[in-house]
C-alpha cells in the first residue's frame, strides 16, 4: 500500500473569544493557513488535488461549505482546487488528515491539504443547532433517538464530570493539571517552540496593526490559587472553566502527499503517517473513547505505548487526558509537552490539524521518532493518528 507523508503543518496562534482574531472572518482565517502550507512547502498550487476542511459550527460565516470558501479566498490556490467540509465534532480536522491520508494511500490522489477552521467568537459554539431551536425549526434529537436514549441530554460537560468521578479525580488534581498546561505552554512560547508552526496573522488593535503570533489564551501569571478560585461549572461538580479547554478562534493546515509527489515536486517530508484509527463508544460519557481508540490503534500498529515518544491528547477537559494517562500507563512527561487546549485554546474544527502541527514540529524539535495524537469527540467518537518523524 502506498505511504502518506506529511510535508508541512501550520496553525495560527489561538485567539481568545472576542480577542485579537475576532475581527478576522473565518473564511479569511482559513485561507491564511491554506496559503502558508502551500507557500512554505514550495509545491505547485495547481498540484493540489483536494482540500479537506474540518469545521463544527457550519452556520453563518462558516456556512456555504467553508472549505471551498477558504480556497476561493486564497491568494495562492487556483479556483480549480476542489474542497469539502466535514464535521466529526472536535476531531473534524484530525479526520481531515485521515481522509487525506486515505486518499493518498488508495492511490486516487497525490496531494491533499487537510485543514480546519473555527471562529468561536463570530460563530458561537452550537449556534448551528440552537438558532434553529429558538426559531421552532426542530431539535437534533429525533423520536427514534429519544426512544433509545430517553430523557438523556448529550452533554460534553456532563461527560467530563462523569469521567472525573469514574476515575476518582479530585478538583485539586484537575486544577493542578490545568496549571501544568499553562506552565508548559509558557515555557514553549518563551523558548520559541511554536515559531516554526505558527502562521502570523495581521490584526487590528487599539495600538494599530500588529502580527498575531502568540497564543492569546496562555495565562502567563497563572497560579494554583488563581485556577482553584474559578467558579465551578456545575455546583455539584469538580470542573471549572480553568480546567476546561478555552473557547478559541483559529485555523490550521497539513499538507499530505504521496511518495510520487515527493519525487515529482522535490518535497522533503517531515513525517510519514503510520496508523489511522477511529472508534466509537458510549455517547453519554462520550469523552472517554480516546482511551479505547488508543488501545486499538496500538494493537493495529503492532506497538506499545512506550514505543511512542510524544503524545498529543486534546485537553477538552482535564479529566480526559488524565484518564487517558491512567488507562494507558503512558509517561506523563511525554504528554502535551508544549501545553494543551486548557492553555492554548480549542478552536473545535481546527484542533485536529492544529495538534498535528504541534506534534510533528515537536518531534523534530526534540529529536524524537513516533508521535500519537488523539481527540475526544461529541457522540462518543475518537480518532487516533500515529506518525513517524523523518
C-alpha positions in Angstrom: 0.0 0.0 0.0 1.3 3.5 -0.8 2.6 5.6 2.0 1.2 9.0 3.0 3.7 11.7 4.1 3.3 15.0 5.9 5.4 17.7 4.2 4.4 20.6 6.4 1.9 21.6 9.1 0.9 25.1 10.2 -1.5 26.8 12.5 -2.4 30.3 13.6 -1.8 31.3 17.1 -5.0 31.0 19.1 -7.3 34.0 19.7 -9.4 34.3 22.8 -13.2 34.8 22.4 -13.6 38.5 21.5 -9.8 38.8 21.3 -7.2 39.5 18.7 -8.6 37.3 15.9 -12.2 38.4 16.5 -12.0 40.9 13.6 -11.0 38.2 11.1 -13.7 36.4 9.1 -13.3 32.6 9.4 -13.0 32.2 5.6 -10.1 34.6 5.5 -8.6 32.9 8.6 -8.7 29.5 6.9 -7.2 31.0 3.8 -4.2 32.2 5.8 -3.3 28.6 6.8 -4.0 27.2 3.4 -1.7 29.7 1.7 1.0 29.2 4.3 1.2 25.4 4.0 1.4 25.7 0.2 3.9 28.5 0.1 6.2 27.1 2.8 6.3 23.6 1.1 7.1 25.1 -2.3 4.6 22.8 -4.0 2.9 24.0 -7.2 -0.5 25.2 -6.1 -2.0 23.6 -9.2 -0.9 20.2 -8.0 -3.3 20.2 -5.0 -5.9 17.5 -5.7 -8.3 18.4 -2.9 -8.7 20.4 0.3 -10.5 18.7 3.2 -11.6 21.1 5.9 -12.9 20.4 9.4 -15.5 22.8 10.9 -18.0 22.1 13.6 -20.4 25.1 13.7 -21.2 25.2 10.0 -23.6 28.2 10.1 -23.4 32.0 9.4 -19.9 33.0 8.4 -18.9 29.3 8.4 -21.8 28.2 6.2 -21.9 27.6 2.4 -19.1 25.0 2.5 -16.4 26.9 4.4 -13.6 24.8 3.0 -14.5 25.8 -0.6 -14.9 29.4 0.5 -11.4 29.3 2.0 -10.0 28.1 -1.3 -11.8 30.9 -3.1 -10.4 33.4 -0.7 -6.9 32.0 -1.0 -4.2 34.2 -2.6 -2.3 31.1 -3.7 -4.7 28.3 -4.6 -6.5 28.4 -8.0 -10.2 28.3 -8.1 -10.0 25.0 -9.8 -8.9 23.4 -6.5 -11.8 21.3 -5.0 -12.7 21.3 -1.4 -15.0 19.6 1.1 -16.1 20.5 4.6 -16.6 17.7 7.2 -17.9 17.5 10.8 -16.6 14.9 13.2 -17.1 17.4 16.1 -13.8 18.2 17.9 -12.0 15.7 15.7 -13.1 17.2 12.4 -9.7 18.2 11.1 -8.0 15.2 12.6 -10.4 13.2 10.4 -9.5 15.6 7.6 -5.9 14.3 8.0 -7.1 10.7 7.9 -9.3 11.3 4.8 -6.4 13.0 3.1 -4.0 10.1 4.0 -6.6 7.5 2.9 -6.9 9.3 -0.5 -3.1 9.2 -0.9 -2.8 5.6 0.3 -5.5 4.5 -2.0 -3.7 5.9 -5.0 -6.6 8.1 -6.1 -4.9 11.4 -5.2 -1.3 12.6 -4.7 -1.5 16.0 -2.9 -4.2 16.8 -0.4 -4.4 19.6 2.2 -6.1 18.7 5.4 -7.3 21.8 7.3 -9.6 23.2 9.8 -11.1 26.5 11.0 -13.3 27.7 13.8 -14.1 31.3 14.8 -15.9 30.6 18.1 -16.2 34.4 18.5 -18.0 35.0 15.3 -19.9 31.7 15.1 -20.7 30.7 18.7 -20.4 27.0 19.6 -23.6 25.1 18.8 -25.3 28.0 17.1 -25.9 25.8 14.0 -28.4 24.0 16.3 -29.5 26.5 18.9 -30.6 29.2 16.4 -32.9 26.7 14.7 -34.4 25.5 18.0 -35.1 29.1 19.0 -37.0 29.6 15.7 -39.0 26.5 16.3 -37.3 24.6 13.4 -36.8 21.4 15.3 -34.3 19.6 17.5 -31.5 17.2 16.5 -32.9 14.6 18.9 -35.3 12.6 16.8 -38.2 10.4 18.1 -36.1 7.3 17.3 -33.1 8.7 19.2 -35.3 9.7 22.1 -36.6 6.2 22.3 -33.1 4.8 22.6 -31.9 7.5 24.9 -35.0 8.7 26.8 -34.6 12.0 28.6 -30.8 11.9 28.2 -29.1 15.2 27.3 -25.9 14.6 25.3 -23.6 17.0 27.1 -19.8 17.1 27.0 -19.8 18.9 30.3 -21.8 16.1 31.9 -19.5 13.5 30.2 -16.4 15.2 31.6 -17.8 15.2 35.1 -18.7 11.5 34.7 -15.1 10.7 33.7 -13.7 12.7 36.7 -16.0 10.7 39.1 -15.4 7.3 37.4 -11.6 7.6 37.6 -11.6 9.2 41.1 -10.1 12.6 40.2 -10.4 15.4 42.8 -10.9 19.0 41.9 -7.4 19.7 43.2 -6.0 17.2 40.8 -7.9 18.7 37.9 -6.7 22.2 38.9 -3.1 21.0 39.1 -3.3 19.5 35.7 -4.6 22.8 34.3 -1.8 24.8 35.9 0.7 22.4 34.3 -0.8 23.0 30.9 -0.2 26.7 31.3 3.4 26.2 32.6 4.3 24.1 29.6 2.7 26.5 27.2 4.6 29.4 28.8 7.9 27.6 28.5 7.2 26.5 24.9 6.3 30.1 23.9 9.3 31.7 25.7 11.8 29.1 24.2 10.4 29.5 20.6 8.9 26.0 20.4 6.0 27.3 18.3 7.8 29.5 15.9 8.0 27.0 13.1 4.4 26.1 13.2 2.6 29.5 13.7 1.3 31.5 10.7 1.4 35.2 11.5 -2.0 36.9 11.1 -2.3 40.7 10.7 -4.8 42.1 13.2 -6.1 45.5 14.1 -5.6 46.6 17.7 -6.1 49.8 19.6 -2.4 50.4 19.1 -2.6 49.8 15.4 -1.9 47.0 13.0 0.1 44.1 14.5 1.0 40.5 13.7 -0.7 37.9 15.9 1.9 35.3 16.7 1.4 34.3 20.4 -1.4 32.1 21.7 -3.7 34.5 23.5 -5.2 32.1 26.0 -2.0 31.4 27.9 -2.1 32.8 31.4 1.4 33.9 32.0 0.6 34.8 35.6 -1.3 31.6 36.3 -1.0 30.2 39.8 -2.7 27.2 41.5 -4.6 29.7 43.7 -6.0 31.6 40.8 -7.0 28.5 39.0 -8.6 27.0 42.1 -10.6 30.1 42.7 -12.6 29.8 39.4 -16.3 29.1 39.8 -17.5 25.5 39.2 -19.4 24.9 36.0 -21.9 22.7 38.0 -22.4 23.4 41.7 -22.1 19.7 42.5 -19.2 19.1 40.1 -15.4 19.4 40.0 -14.7 21.1 36.7 -14.3 24.8 36.1 -13.6 26.9 33.1 -10.0 26.9 34.2 -9.8 23.1 33.9 -11.6 23.0 30.6 -10.4 24.0 27.1 -10.6 27.6 26.2 -13.0 28.9 23.6 -10.7 29.9 20.7 -10.5 31.3 17.2 -8.0 29.7 14.8 -7.2 27.8 11.7 -4.6 25.1 10.7 -3.5 23.0 7.8 -1.4 19.9 7.0 0.0 19.0 3.5 -0.3 15.3 2.9 1.3 13.8 -0.2 2.3 10.5 -1.9 5.8 9.2 -2.5 5.3 10.0 -6.2 4.5 13.6 -5.3 7.6 13.9 -3.1 9.8 12.9 -6.1 7.9 14.9 -8.7 7.9 18.2 -6.8 11.2 17.8 -4.9 9.5 17.9 -1.5 11.1 16.9 1.9 8.7 15.0 4.2 8.5 15.8 7.9 6.8 12.6 8.8 5.0 9.6 7.5 1.6 8.5 8.6 1.9 5.2 10.5 -1.6 4.4 11.6 -5.1 5.7 11.2 -7.8 4.7 13.7 -11.3 5.8 14.6 -13.7 4.2 17.0 -16.9 4.9 18.8 -18.5 4.0 22.1 -20.7 5.4 24.8 -22.4 8.6 23.6 -23.4 9.7 27.1 -20.0 9.6 28.9 -18.8 10.5 25.4 -15.3 11.8 26.0 -13.8 8.6 27.3 -13.4 7.0 23.9 -9.7 8.1 23.2 -8.7 5.5 25.9 -10.1 2.6 23.9 -9.3 4.0 20.5 -5.6 4.2 21.6 -5.7 0.6 22.6 -6.9 -0.4 19.2 -4.5 1.9 17.3 -1.5 0.5 19.1 -2.7 -3.1 18.5 -3.2 -2.5 14.8 0.2 -0.7 14.6 1.9 -3.6 16.5 3.2 -1.1 19.0 3.1 -0.5 22.8 2.5 2.8 24.5 6.2 3.1 25.5 7.2 2.9 21.8 5.6 6.4 21.4 7.9 9.4 22.1 5.3 12.2 22.3 1.5 12.2 22.8 -1.0 14.9 21.9 -4.2 14.2 23.8 -6.7 17.1 23.4 -7.4 18.8 26.7 -11.1 19.3 26.1 -11.4 18.9 29.9 -8.7 18.0 32.3 -10.2 14.6 33.2 -9.9 13.4 29.6 -6.1 13.3 29.3 -5.8 12.4 32.9 -8.0 9.3 32.4 -6.0 8.5 29.2 -2.8 8.5 31.2 -4.3 6.3 33.9 -5.7 3.8 31.3 -2.7 3.6 29.0 0.1 3.8 31.7 1.7 6.4 29.5 4.6 8.6 30.7 3.1 12.0 31.7 6.3 13.7 30.7 5.6 12.8 27.1 2.1 14.2 27.2 1.3 17.6 25.7 4.8 18.7 26.3 4.1 22.2 24.9 0.9 22.6 26.8 -2.6 21.8 25.6 -6.0 23.2 24.9 -6.6 24.4 28.5 -3.8 26.9 27.9 -3.7 27.2 24.2 -7.4 27.0 23.3 -9.5 24.5 21.4 -10.8 26.0 18.1 -13.1 23.0 17.6 -12.9 22.2 13.9 -9.3 23.4 13.6 -7.9 21.5 16.6 -7.1 18.3 14.8 -4.7 19.8 12.3 -3.5 22.3 15.0 -2.4 19.4 17.3 -0.7 17.7 14.4 1.3 20.8 13.6 2.4 20.9 17.2 3.2 17.2 17.2 5.3 16.9 14.0 7.2 20.1 14.8 7.7 18.9 18.4 9.1 15.5 17.2 11.6 17.4 15.1 12.5 19.9 17.8 13.1 17.2 20.4 14.7 14.7 18.0 12.0 12.1 18.6 10.6 9.4 16.3 7.0 8.4 17.0 4.0 10.6 17.9 0.4 9.8 18.7 -2.5 12.2 18.6 -6.0 11.5 19.8 -9.1 13.6 20.3 -12.3 13.1 22.2 -15.4 13.9 20.1 -19.1 14.6 20.5 -21.2 11.4 20.2 -18.6 9.2 21.8 -16.2 9.0 18.9 -12.4 9.3 18.9 -9.6 9.5 16.3 -6.1 8.3 16.8 -3.3 9.1 14.3 0.3 7.8 14.8 3.1 9.4 12.8 6.8 8.7 12.4 9.1 11.7 12.2 11.6 11.6 9.2 
